[in-house]
Amino acid sequence: MTRKQYAVHTVRDEPVRLRDQLDHIAAEGGRVVSVIWQPARQVTLEPGLPPYEVTSGYVIVSEHELP
């Protein structure tokens, strides 16, 4: 039975960076499972703490077979 390992990559919202990361995953023999785009937003970790800005970008989930 083949074991699989999954990885999560984050990439800034630039098509060249997205392409480079996808090429890198393929070059390592990986398979892209999912690509999700997330818009820029403000995040507050806990009530009372000031929010901070998160830039837009992609979340890529990839799958790799283990030896």
CHARMM internal coordinates of N, CA and C (Angstrom, degrees):
IC EDIT
DIST 1 N 1 CA 1.4501
DIST 1 CA 1 C 1.5300
ANGL 1 N 1 CA 1 C 109.15
DIST 1 C 2 N 1.3107
ANGL 1 CA 1 C 2 N 116.32
DIHE 1 N 1 CA 1 C 2 N 136.40
DIST 2 N 2 CA 1.4560
ANGL 1 C 2 N 2 CA 122.05
DIHE 1 CA 1 C 2 N 2 CA -179.79
DIST 2 CA 2 C 1.5204
ANGL 2 N 2 CA 2 C 109.88
DIHE 1 C 2 N 2 CA 2 C -87.15
DIST 2 C 3 N 1.3269
ANGL 2 CA 2 C 3 N 115.42
DIHE 2 N 2 CA 2 C 3 N 130.09
DIST 3 N 3 CA 1.4655
ANGL 2 C 3 N 3 CA 120.03
DIHE 2 CA 2 C 3 N 3 CA 175.79
DIST 3 CA 3 C 1.5108
ANGL 3 N 3 CA 3 C 108.85
DIHE 2 C 3 N 3 CA 3 C -91.15
DIST 3 C 4 N 1.3191
ANGL 3 CA 3 C 4 N 115.59
DIHE 3 N 3 CA 3 C 4 N 146.46
DIST 4 N 4 CA 1.4582
ANGL 3 C 4 N 4 CA 120.71
DIHE 3 CA 3 C 4 N 4 CA -179.74
DIST 4 CA 4 C 1.5138
ANGL 4 N 4 CA 4 C 110.27
DIHE 3 C 4 N 4 CA 4 C -123.69
DIST 4 C 5 N 1.3090
ANGL 4 CA 4 C 5 N 113.87
DIHE 4 N 4 CA 4 C 5 N 149.00
DIST 5 N 5 CA 1.4559
ANGL 4 C 5 N 5 CA 121.09
DIHE 4 CA 4 C 5 N 5 CA 177.64
DIST 5 CA 5 C 1.5278
ANGL 5 N 5 CA 5 C 107.21
DIHE 4 C 5 N 5 CA 5 C -125.62
DIST 5 C 6 N 1.3123
ANGL 5 CA 5 C 6 N 116.39
DIHE 5 N 5 CA 5 C 6 N 141.93
DIST 6 N 6 CA 1.4552
ANGL 5 C 6 N 6 CA 121.31
DIHE 5 CA 5 C 6 N 6 CA -179.42
DIST 6 CA 6 C 1.5233
ANGL 6 N 6 CA 6 C 109.52
DIHE 5 C 6 N 6 CA 6 C -113.90
DIST 6 C 7 N 1.3279
ANGL 6 CA 6 C 7 N 115.33
DIHE 6 N 6 CA 6 C 7 N 148.69
DIST 7 N 7 CA 1.4618
ANGL 6 C 7 N 7 CA 121.13
DIHE 6 CA 6 C 7 N 7 CA 179.02
DIST 7 CA 7 C 1.5254
ANGL 7 N 7 CA 7 C 108.62
DIHE 6 C 7 N 7 CA 7 C -133.54
DIST 7 C 8 N 1.3254
ANGL 7 CA 7 C 8 N 116.04
DIHE 7 N 7 CA 7 C 8 N 150.08
DIST 8 N 8 CA 1.4584
ANGL 7 C 8 N 8 CA 122.53
DIHE 7 CA 7 C 8 N 8 CA 176.23
DIST 8 CA 8 C 1.5258
ANGL 8 N 8 CA 8 C 107.40
DIHE 7 C 8 N 8 CA 8 C -117.68
DIST 8 C 9 N 1.3187
ANGL 8 CA 8 C 9 N 115.71
DIHE 8 N 8 CA 8 C 9 N 127.21
DIST 9 N 9 CA 1.4603
ANGL 8 C 9 N 9 CA 122.26
DIHE 8 CA 8 C 9 N 9 CA -179.28
DIST 9 CA 9 C 1.5240
ANGL 9 N 9 CA 9 C 107.97
DIHE 8 C 9 N 9 CA 9 C -119.78
DIST 9 C 10 N 1.3170
ANGL 9 CA 9 C 10 N 117.74
DIHE 9 N 9 CA 9 C 10 N 141.73
DIST 10 N 10 CA 1.4587
ANGL 9 C 10 N 10 CA 121.06
DIHE 9 CA 9 C 10 N 10 CA 173.11
DIST 10 CA 10 C 1.5239
ANGL 10 N 10 CA 10 C 108.16
DIHE 9 C 10 N 10 CA 10 C -114.60
DIST 10 C 11 N 1.3331
ANGL 10 CA 10 C 11 N 115.79
DIHE 10 N 10 CA 10 C 11 N 140.52
DIST 11 N 11 CA 1.4573
ANGL 10 C 11 N 11 CA 122.12
DIHE 10 CA 10 C 11 N 11 CA -176.36
DIST 11 CA 11 C 1.5190
ANGL 11 N 11 CA 11 C 108.47
DIHE 10 C 11 N 11 CA 11 C -137.08
DIST 11 C 12 N 1.3325
ANGL 11 CA 11 C 12 N 116.25
DIHE 11 N 11 CA 11 C 12 N 136.23
DIST 12 N 12 CA 1.4686
ANGL 11 C 12 N 12 CA 119.55
DIHE 11 CA 11 C 12 N 12 CA 176.56
DIST 12 CA 12 C 1.5211
ANGL 12 N 12 CA 12 C 110.55
DIHE 11 C 12 N 12 CA 12 C -61.23
DIST 12 C 13 N 1.3006
ANGL 12 CA 12 C 13 N 116.11
DIHE 12 N 12 CA 12 C 13 N 156.85
DIST 13 N 13 CA 1.4617
ANGL 12 C 13 N 13 CA 123.59
DIHE 12 CA 12 C 13 N 13 CA -175.01
DIST 13 CA 13 C 1.5328
ANGL 13 N 13 CA 13 C 111.27
DIHE 12 C 13 N 13 CA 13 C -74.49
DIST 13 C 14 N 1.3301
ANGL 13 CA 13 C 14 N 115.13
DIHE 13 N 13 CA 13 C 14 N 69.90
DIST 14 N 14 CA 1.4626
ANGL 13 C 14 N 14 CA 121.93
DIHE 13 CA 13 C 14 N 14 CA 176.61
DIST 14 CA 14 C 1.5265
ANGL 14 N 14 CA 14 C 107.31
DIHE 13 C 14 N 14 CA 14 C -139.25
DIST 14 C 15 N 1.3350
ANGL 14 CA 14 C 15 N 118.29
DIHE 14 N 14 CA 14 C 15 N 123.18
DIST 15 N 15 CA 1.4674
ANGL 14 C 15 N 15 CA 120.67
DIHE 14 CA 14 C 15 N 15 CA -176.66
DIST 15 CA 15 C 1.5325
ANGL 15 N 15 CA 15 C 114.20
DIHE 14 C 15 N 15 CA 15 C -53.99
DIST 15 C 16 N 1.3233
ANGL 15 CA 15 C 16 N 117.74
DIHE 15 N 15 CA 15 C 16 N -36.47
DIST 16 N 16 CA 1.4695
ANGL 15 C 16 N 16 CA 120.39
DIHE 15 CA 15 C 16 N 16 CA 179.88
DIST 16 CA 16 C 1.5245
ANGL 16 N 16 CA 16 C 110.70
DIHE 15 C 16 N 16 CA 16 C -64.92
DIST 16 C 17 N 1.3249
ANGL 16 CA 16 C 17 N 117.50
DIHE 16 N 16 CA 16 C 17 N -42.18
DIST 17 N 17 CA 1.4707
ANGL 16 C 17 N 17 CA 120.51
DIHE 16 CA 16 C 17 N 17 CA 178.84
DIST 17 CA 17 C 1.5239
ANGL 17 N 17 CA 17 C 111.23
DIHE 16 C 17 N 17 CA 17 C -66.68
DIST 17 C 18 N 1.3336
ANGL 17 CA 17 C 18 N 116.60
DIHE 17 N 17 CA 17 C 18 N -38.28
DIST 18 N 18 CA 1.4645
ANGL 17 C 18 N 18 CA 120.28
DIHE 17 CA 17 C 18 N 18 CA 177.33
DIST 18 CA 18 C 1.5270
ANGL 18 N 18 CA 18 C 109.82
DIHE 17 C 18 N 18 CA 18 C -62.51
DIST 18 C 19 N 1.3227
ANGL 18 CA 18 C 19 N 116.79
DIHE 18 N 18 CA 18 C 19 N -48.99
DIST 19 N 19 CA 1.4681
ANGL 18 C 19 N 19 CA 120.71
DIHE 18 CA 18 C 19 N 19 CA 179.19
DIST 19 CA 19 C 1.5289
ANGL 19 N 19 CA 19 C 111.45
DIHE 18 C 19 N 19 CA 19 C -58.90
DIST 19 C 20 N 1.3268
ANGL 19 CA 19 C 20 N 116.80
DIHE 19 N 19 CA 19 C 20 N -44.41
DIST 20 N 20 CA 1.4634
ANGL 19 C 20 N 20 CA 120.60
DIHE 19 CA 19 C 20 N 20 CA -179.58
DIST 20 CA 20 C 1.5321
ANGL 20 N 20 CA 20 C 111.35
DIHE 19 C 20 N 20 CA 20 C -60.87
DIST 20 C 21 N 1.3347
ANGL 20 CA 20 C 21 N 116.94
DIHE 20 N 20 CA 20 C 21 N -41.82
DIST 21 N 21 CA 1.4699
ANGL 20 C 21 N 21 CA 119.74
DIHE 20 CA 20 C 21 N 21 CA 179.99
DIST 21 CA 21 C 1.5239
ANGL 21 N 21 CA 21 C 110.92
DIHE 20 C 21 N 21 CA 21 C -67.75
DIST 21 C 22 N 1.3341
ANGL 21 CA 21 C 22 N 117.48
DIHE 21 N 21 CA 21 C 22 N -41.30
DIST 22 N 22 CA 1.4590
ANGL 21 C 22 N 22 CA 120.64
DIHE 21 CA 21 C 22 N 22 CA 177.89
DIST 22 CA 22 C 1.5302
ANGL 22 N 22 CA 22 C 110.73
DIHE 21 C 22 N 22 CA 22 C -62.95
DIST 22 C 23 N 1.3428
ANGL 22 CA 22 C 23 N 116.99
DIHE 22 N 22 CA 22 C 23 N -41.65
DIST 23 N 23 CA 1.4667
ANGL 22 C 23 N 23 CA 120.91
DIHE 22 CA 22 C 23 N 23 CA 176.70
DIST 23 CA 23 C 1.5226
ANGL 23 N 23 CA 23 C 111.37
DIHE 22 C 23 N 23 CA 23 C -62.44
DIST 23 C 24 N 1.3356
ANGL 23 CA 23 C 24 N 116.48
DIHE 23 N 23 CA 23 C 24 N -39.91
DIST 24 N 24 CA 1.4682
ANGL 23 C 24 N 24 CA 121.41
DIHE 23 CA 23 C 24 N 24 CA 179.62
DIST 24 CA 24 C 1.5342
ANGL 24 N 24 CA 24 C 110.78
DIHE 23 C 24 N 24 CA 24 C -63.24
DIST 24 C 25 N 1.3138
ANGL 24 CA 24 C 25 N 116.67
DIHE 24 N 24 CA 24 C 25 N -43.28
DIST 25 N 25 CA 1.4691
ANGL 24 C 25 N 25 CA 120.85
DIHE 24 CA 24 C 25 N 25 CA 178.81
DIST 25 CA 25 C 1.5266
ANGL 25 N 25 CA 25 C 109.71
DIHE 24 C 25 N 25 CA 25 C -61.75
DIST 25 C 26 N 1.3393
ANGL 25 CA 25 C 26 N 117.17
DIHE 25 N 25 CA 25 C 26 N -45.56
DIST 26 N 26 CA 1.4657
ANGL 25 C 26 N 26 CA 121.23
DIHE 25 CA 25 C 26 N 26 CA -179.78
DIST 26 CA 26 C 1.5283
ANGL 26 N 26 CA 26 C 111.28
DIHE 25 C 26 N 26 CA 26 C -64.28
DIST 26 C 27 N 1.3327
ANGL 26 CA 26 C 27 N 117.31
DIHE 26 N 26 CA 26 C 27 N -40.20
DIST 27 N 27 CA 1.4642
ANGL 26 C 27 N 27 CA 121.27
DIHE 26 CA 26 C 27 N 27 CA -179.26
DIST 27 CA 27 C 1.5300
ANGL 27 N 27 CA 27 C 111.68
DIHE 26 C 27 N 27 CA 27 C -63.72
DIST 27 C 28 N 1.3394
ANGL 27 CA 27 C 28 N 116.36
DIHE 27 N 27 CA 27 C 28 N -28.76
DIST 28 N 28 CA 1.4682
ANGL 27 C 28 N 28 CA 120.49
DIHE 27 CA 27 C 28 N 28 CA 178.15
DIST 28 CA 28 C 1.5250
ANGL 28 N 28 CA 28 C 112.07
DIHE 27 C 28 N 28 CA 28 C -86.34
DIST 28 C 29 N 1.3352
ANGL 28 CA 28 C 29 N 117.48
DIHE 28 N 28 CA 28 C 29 N 3.93
DIST 29 N 29 CA 1.4535
ANGL 28 C 29 N 29 CA 120.86
DIHE 28 CA 28 C 29 N 29 CA 179.57
DIST 29 CA 29 C 1.5102
ANGL 29 N 29 CA 29 C 113.93
DIHE 28 C 29 N 29 CA 29 C 83.87
DIST 29 C 30 N 1.3276
ANGL 29 CA 29 C 30 N 117.07
DIHE 29 N 29 CA 29 C 30 N 13.76
DIST 30 N 30 CA 1.4530
ANGL 29 C 30 N 30 CA 121.06
DIHE 29 CA 29 C 30 N 30 CA -179.09
DIST 30 CA 30 C 1.5132
ANGL 30 N 30 CA 30 C 112.19
DIHE 29 C 30 N 30 CA 30 C -86.26
DIST 30 C 31 N 1.3138
ANGL 30 CA 30 C 31 N 114.78
DIHE 30 N 30 CA 30 C 31 N 170.96
DIST 31 N 31 CA 1.4599
ANGL 30 C 31 N 31 CA 122.22
DIHE 30 CA 30 C 31 N 31 CA 178.66
DIST 31 CA 31 C 1.5225
ANGL 31 N 31 CA 31 C 107.48
DIHE 30 C 31 N 31 CA 31 C -128.11
DIST 31 C 32 N 1.3262
ANGL 31 CA 31 C 32 N 116.13
DIHE 31 N 31 CA 31 C 32 N 131.92
DIST 32 N 32 CA 1.4617
ANGL 31 C 32 N 32 CA 120.76
DIHE 31 CA 31 C 32 N 32 CA 178.61
DIST 32 CA 32 C 1.5283
ANGL 32 N 32 CA 32 C 108.51
DIHE 31 C 32 N 32 CA 32 C -78.80
DIST 32 C 33 N 1.3146
ANGL 32 CA 32 C 33 N 115.83
DIHE 32 N 32 CA 32 C 33 N 124.06
DIST 33 N 33 CA 1.4647
ANGL 32 C 33 N 33 CA 121.92
DIHE 32 CA 32 C 33 N 33 CA -179.89
DIST 33 CA 33 C 1.5234
ANGL 33 N 33 CA 33 C 110.15
DIHE 32 C 33 N 33 CA 33 C -92.68
DIST 33 C 34 N 1.3363
ANGL 33 CA 33 C 34 N 116.78
DIHE 33 N 33 CA 33 C 34 N -39.43
DIST 34 N 34 CA 1.4563
ANGL 33 C 34 N 34 CA 120.05
DIHE 33 CA 33 C 34 N 34 CA -174.73
DIST 34 CA 34 C 1.5233
ANGL 34 N 34 CA 34 C 110.16
DIHE 33 C 34 N 34 CA 34 C -157.29
DIST 34 C 35 N 1.3337
ANGL 34 CA 34 C 35 N 115.44
DIHE 34 N 34 CA 34 C 35 N 145.20
DIST 35 N 35 CA 1.4641
ANGL 34 C 35 N 35 CA 122.36
DIHE 34 CA 34 C 35 N 35 CA 171.34
DIST 35 CA 35 C 1.5263
ANGL 35 N 35 CA 35 C 106.37
DIHE 34 C 35 N 35 CA 35 C -129.28
DIST 35 C 36 N 1.3307
ANGL 35 CA 35 C 36 N 116.22
DIHE 35 N 35 CA 35 C 36 N 124.66
DIST 36 N 36 CA 1.4601
ANGL 35 C 36 N 36 CA 122.12
DIHE 35 CA 35 C 36 N 36 CA -178.68
DIST 36 CA 36 C 1.5277
ANGL 36 N 36 CA 36 C 108.03
DIHE 35 C 36 N 36 CA 36 C -124.01
DIST 36 C 37 N 1.3196
ANGL 36 CA 36 C 37 N 116.74
DIHE 36 N 36 CA 36 C 37 N 131.54
DIST 37 N 37 CA 1.4592
ANGL 36 C 37 N 37 CA 120.93
DIHE 36 CA 36 C 37 N 37 CA 174.10
DIST 37 CA 37 C 1.5108
ANGL 37 N 37 CA 37 C 108.39
DIHE 36 C 37 N 37 CA 37 C -96.29
DIST 37 C 38 N 1.3426
ANGL 37 CA 37 C 38 N 116.33
DIHE 37 N 37 CA 37 C 38 N 135.15
DIST 38 N 38 CA 1.4634
ANGL 37 C 38 N 38 CA 121.14
DIHE 37 CA 37 C 38 N 38 CA 177.53
DIST 38 CA 38 C 1.5230
ANGL 38 N 38 CA 38 C 109.11
DIHE 37 C 38 N 38 CA 38 C -120.74
DIST 38 C 39 N 1.3334
ANGL 38 CA 38 C 39 N 117.50
DIHE 38 N 38 CA 38 C 39 N 130.92
DIST 39 N 39 CA 1.4649
ANGL 38 C 39 N 39 CA 120.57
DIHE 38 CA 38 C 39 N 39 CA 179.75
DIST 39 CA 39 C 1.5302
ANGL 39 N 39 CA 39 C 111.36
DIHE 38 C 39 N 39 CA 39 C -73.78
DIST 39 C 40 N 1.3306
ANGL 39 CA 39 C 40 N 115.39
DIHE 39 N 39 CA 39 C 40 N 163.11
DIST 40 N 40 CA 1.4700
ANGL 39 C 40 N 40 CA 120.21
DIHE 39 CA 39 C 40 N 40 CA 173.83
DIST 40 CA 40 C 1.5254
ANGL 40 N 40 CA 40 C 108.00
DIHE 39 C 40 N 40 CA 40 C -63.32
DIST 40 C 41 N 1.3231
ANGL 40 CA 40 C 41 N 116.07
DIHE 40 N 40 CA 40 C 41 N 146.82
DIST 41 N 41 CA 1.4568
ANGL 40 C 41 N 41 CA 119.84
DIHE 40 CA 40 C 41 N 41 CA -177.13
DIST 41 CA 41 C 1.5223
ANGL 41 N 41 CA 41 C 109.96
DIHE 40 C 41 N 41 CA 41 C -161.34
DIST 41 C 42 N 1.3258
ANGL 41 CA 41 C 42 N 115.68
DIHE 41 N 41 CA 41 C 42 N 165.97
DIST 42 N 42 CA 1.4636
ANGL 41 C 42 N 42 CA 121.20
DIHE 41 CA 41 C 42 N 42 CA 173.15
DIST 42 CA 42 C 1.5156
ANGL 42 N 42 CA 42 C 107.97
DIHE 41 C 42 N 42 CA 42 C -100.26
DIST 42 C 43 N 1.3283
ANGL 42 CA 42 C 43 N 115.34
DIHE 42 N 42 CA 42 C 43 N 136.77
DIST 43 N 43 CA 1.4586
ANGL 42 C 43 N 43 CA 121.39
DIHE 42 CA 42 C 43 N 43 CA -178.42
DIST 43 CA 43 C 1.5179
ANGL 43 N 43 CA 43 C 108.89
DIHE 42 C 43 N 43 CA 43 C -120.87
DIST 43 C 44 N 1.3243
ANGL 43 CA 43 C 44 N 116.88
DIHE 43 N 43 CA 43 C 44 N 134.32
DIST 44 N 44 CA 1.4573
ANGL 43 C 44 N 44 CA 122.83
DIHE 43 CA 43 C 44 N 44 CA 173.49
DIST 44 CA 44 C 1.5238
ANGL 44 N 44 CA 44 C 107.29
DIHE 43 C 44 N 44 CA 44 C -117.47
DIST 44 C 45 N 1.3198
ANGL 44 CA 44 C 45 N 116.89
DIHE 44 N 44 CA 44 C 45 N 118.38
DIST 45 N 45 CA 1.4602
ANGL 44 C 45 N 45 CA 120.67
DIHE 44 CA 44 C 45 N 45 CA -177.56
DIST 45 CA 45 C 1.5210
ANGL 45 N 45 CA 45 C 112.40
DIHE 44 C 45 N 45 CA 45 C -73.72
DIST 45 C 46 N 1.3319
ANGL 45 CA 45 C 46 N 116.39
DIHE 45 N 45 CA 45 C 46 N -41.45
DIST 46 N 46 CA 1.4606
ANGL 45 C 46 N 46 CA 120.83
DIHE 45 CA 45 C 46 N 46 CA -179.37
DIST 46 CA 46 C 1.5232
ANGL 46 N 46 CA 46 C 109.07
DIHE 45 C 46 N 46 CA 46 C -144.34
DIST 46 C 47 N 1.3225
ANGL 46 CA 46 C 47 N 117.13
DIHE 46 N 46 CA 46 C 47 N 148.90
DIST 47 N 47 CA 1.4710
ANGL 46 C 47 N 47 CA 119.04
DIHE 46 CA 46 C 47 N 47 CA 176.26
DIST 47 CA 47 C 1.5363
ANGL 47 N 47 CA 47 C 110.19
DIHE 46 C 47 N 47 CA 47 C -56.60
DIST 47 C 48 N 1.3037
ANGL 47 CA 47 C 48 N 115.74
DIHE 47 N 47 CA 47 C 48 N 137.01
DIST 48 N 48 CA 1.4616
ANGL 47 C 48 N 48 CA 120.50
DIHE 47 CA 47 C 48 N 48 CA 179.38
DIST 48 CA 48 C 1.5171
ANGL 48 N 48 CA 48 C 113.29
DIHE 47 C 48 N 48 CA 48 C 95.71
DIST 48 C 49 N 1.3299
ANGL 48 CA 48 C 49 N 117.62
DIHE 48 N 48 CA 48 C 49 N -21.62
DIST 49 N 49 CA 1.4599
ANGL 48 C 49 N 49 CA 120.43
DIHE 48 CA 48 C 49 N 49 CA 176.47
DIST 49 CA 49 C 1.5205
ANGL 49 N 49 CA 49 C 108.68
DIHE 48 C 49 N 49 CA 49 C -87.07
DIST 49 C 50 N 1.3305
ANGL 49 CA 49 C 50 N 116.90
DIHE 49 N 49 CA 49 C 50 N 145.99
DIST 50 N 50 CA 1.4650
ANGL 49 C 50 N 50 CA 118.07
DIHE 49 CA 49 C 50 N 50 CA 179.60
DIST 50 CA 50 C 1.5364
ANGL 50 N 50 CA 50 C 110.60
DIHE 49 C 50 N 50 CA 50 C -69.57
DIST 50 C 51 N 1.3395
ANGL 50 CA 50 C 51 N 116.32
DIHE 50 N 50 CA 50 C 51 N 144.21
DIST 51 N 51 CA 1.4699
ANGL 50 C 51 N 51 CA 118.61
DIHE 50 CA 50 C 51 N 51 CA 177.59
DIST 51 CA 51 C 1.5215
ANGL 51 N 51 CA 51 C 110.17
DIHE 50 C 51 N 51 CA 51 C -72.01
DIST 51 C 52 N 1.3175
ANGL 51 CA 51 C 52 N 115.74
DIHE 51 N 51 CA 51 C 52 N 158.75
DIST 52 N 52 CA 1.4559
ANGL 51 C 52 N 52 CA 120.24
DIHE 51 CA 51 C 52 N 52 CA 174.56
DIST 52 CA 52 C 1.5226
ANGL 52 N 52 CA 52 C 108.82
DIHE 51 C 52 N 52 CA 52 C -130.80
DIST 52 C 53 N 1.3176
ANGL 52 CA 52 C 53 N 114.86
DIHE 52 N 52 CA 52 C 53 N 155.76
DIST 53 N 53 CA 1.4535
ANGL 52 C 53 N 53 CA 122.02
DIHE 52 CA 52 C 53 N 53 CA -175.65
DIST 53 CA 53 C 1.5310
ANGL 53 N 53 CA 53 C 110.45
DIHE 52 C 53 N 53 CA 53 C -87.34
DIST 53 C 54 N 1.3244
ANGL 53 CA 53 C 54 N 116.14
DIHE 53 N 53 CA 53 C 54 N 131.80
DIST 54 N 54 CA 1.4571
ANGL 53 C 54 N 54 CA 122.27
DIHE 53 CA 53 C 54 N 54 CA 174.31
DIST 54 CA 54 C 1.5208
ANGL 54 N 54 CA 54 C 106.34
DIHE 53 C 54 N 54 CA 54 C -111.64
DIST 54 C 55 N 1.3309
ANGL 54 CA 54 C 55 N 117.00
DIHE 54 N 54 CA 54 C 55 N 127.73
DIST 55 N 55 CA 1.4613
ANGL 54 C 55 N 55 CA 120.14
DIHE 54 CA 54 C 55 N 55 CA -178.78
DIST 55 CA 55 C 1.5215
ANGL 55 N 55 CA 55 C 110.92
DIHE 54 C 55 N 55 CA 55 C -75.91
DIST 55 C 56 N 1.3137
ANGL 55 CA 55 C 56 N 115.88
DIHE 55 N 55 CA 55 C 56 N 161.69
DIST 56 N 56 CA 1.4594
ANGL 55 C 56 N 56 CA 120.43
DIHE 55 CA 55 C 56 N 56 CA 178.63
DIST 56 CA 56 C 1.5312
ANGL 56 N 56 CA 56 C 109.69
DIHE 55 C 56 N 56 CA 56 C -70.87
DIST 56 C 57 N 1.3226
ANGL 56 CA 56 C 57 N 115.66
DIHE 56 N 56 CA 56 C 57 N 155.70
DIST 57 N 57 CA 1.4492
ANGL 56 C 57 N 57 CA 119.25
DIHE 56 CA 56 C 57 N 57 CA 179.78
DIST 57 CA 57 C 1.5158
ANGL 57 N 57 CA 57 C 111.62
DIHE 56 C 57 N 57 CA 57 C 179.27
DIST 57 C 58 N 1.3082
ANGL 57 CA 57 C 58 N 114.95
DIHE 57 N 57 CA 57 C 58 N -174.00
DIST 58 N 58 CA 1.4594
ANGL 57 C 58 N 58 CA 122.44
DIHE 57 CA 57 C 58 N 58 CA -177.79
DIST 58 CA 58 C 1.5185
ANGL 58 N 58 CA 58 C 110.87
DIHE 57 C 58 N 58 CA 58 C -113.37
DIST 58 C 59 N 1.3227
ANGL 58 CA 58 C 59 N 115.42
DIHE 58 N 58 CA 58 C 59 N 147.21
DIST 59 N 59 CA 1.4538
ANGL 58 C 59 N 59 CA 122.74
DIHE 58 CA 58 C 59 N 59 CA 170.59
DIST 59 CA 59 C 1.5258
ANGL 59 N 59 CA 59 C 105.59
DIHE 58 C 59 N 59 CA 59 C -116.36
DIST 59 C 60 N 1.3245
ANGL 59 CA 59 C 60 N 116.69
DIHE 59 N 59 CA 59 C 60 N 123.34
DIST 60 N 60 CA 1.4636
ANGL 59 C 60 N 60 CA 122.21
DIHE 59 CA 59 C 60 N 60 CA -178.04
DIST 60 CA 60 C 1.5229
ANGL 60 N 60 CA 60 C 108.33
DIHE 59 C 60 N 60 CA 60 C -115.97
DIST 60 C 61 N 1.3172
ANGL 60 CA 60 C 61 N 116.36
DIHE 60 N 60 CA 60 C 61 N 129.83
DIST 61 N 61 CA 1.4640
ANGL 60 C 61 N 61 CA 121.65
DIHE 60 CA 60 C 61 N 61 CA 173.91
DIST 61 CA 61 C 1.5131
ANGL 61 N 61 CA 61 C 107.14
DIHE 60 C 61 N 61 CA 61 C -107.66
DIST 61 C 62 N 1.3316
ANGL 61 CA 61 C 62 N 116.13
DIHE 61 N 61 CA 61 C 62 N 127.72
DIST 62 N 62 CA 1.4653
ANGL 61 C 62 N 62 CA 119.90
DIHE 61 CA 61 C 62 N 62 CA -179.77
DIST 62 CA 62 C 1.5212
ANGL 62 N 62 CA 62 C 110.28
DIHE 61 C 62 N 62 CA 62 C -125.91
DIST 62 C 63 N 1.3209
ANGL 62 CA 62 C 63 N 114.53
DIHE 62 N 62 CA 62 C 63 N 156.97
DIST 63 N 63 CA 1.4569
ANGL 62 C 63 N 63 CA 122.66
DIHE 62 CA 62 C 63 N 63 CA -178.03
DIST 63 CA 63 C 1.5251
ANGL 63 N 63 CA 63 C 108.57
DIHE 62 C 63 N 63 CA 63 C -120.98
DIST 63 C 64 N 1.3337
ANGL 63 CA 63 C 64 N 115.46
DIHE 63 N 63 CA 63 C 64 N 136.84
DIST 64 N 64 CA 1.4734
ANGL 63 C 64 N 64 CA 121.41
DIHE 63 CA 63 C 64 N 64 CA -179.88
DIST 64 CA 64 C 1.5152
ANGL 64 N 64 CA 64 C 108.38
DIHE 63 C 64 N 64 CA 64 C -133.55
DIST 64 C 65 N 1.3164
ANGL 64 CA 64 C 65 N 117.19
DIHE 64 N 64 CA 64 C 65 N 138.68
DIST 65 N 65 CA 1.4556
ANGL 64 C 65 N 65 CA 120.87
DIHE 64 CA 64 C 65 N 65 CA 175.95
DIST 65 CA 65 C 1.5152
ANGL 65 N 65 CA 65 C 109.59
DIHE 64 C 65 N 65 CA 65 C -83.29
DIST 65 C 66 N 1.3320
ANGL 65 CA 65 C 66 N 116.46
DIHE 65 N 65 CA 65 C 66 N 137.57
DIST 66 N 66 CA 1.4587
ANGL 65 C 66 N 66 CA 122.24
DIHE 65 CA 65 C 66 N 66 CA 177.53
DIST 66 CA 66 C 1.5205
ANGL 66 N 66 CA 66 C 109.50
DIHE 65 C 66 N 66 CA 66 C -93.70
DIST 66 C 67 N 1.3122
ANGL 66 CA 66 C 67 N 117.19
DIHE 66 N 66 CA 66 C 67 N 146.67
DIST 67 N 67 CA 1.4877
ANGL 66 C 67 N 67 CA 119.35
DIHE 66 CA 66 C 67 N 67 CA 179.01
DIST 67 CA 67 C 1.5130
ANGL 67 N 67 CA 67 C 112.27
DIHE 66 C 67 N 67 CA 67 C -66.94
END
COOR INIT
IC SEED 1 N 1 CA 1 C
IC BUILD
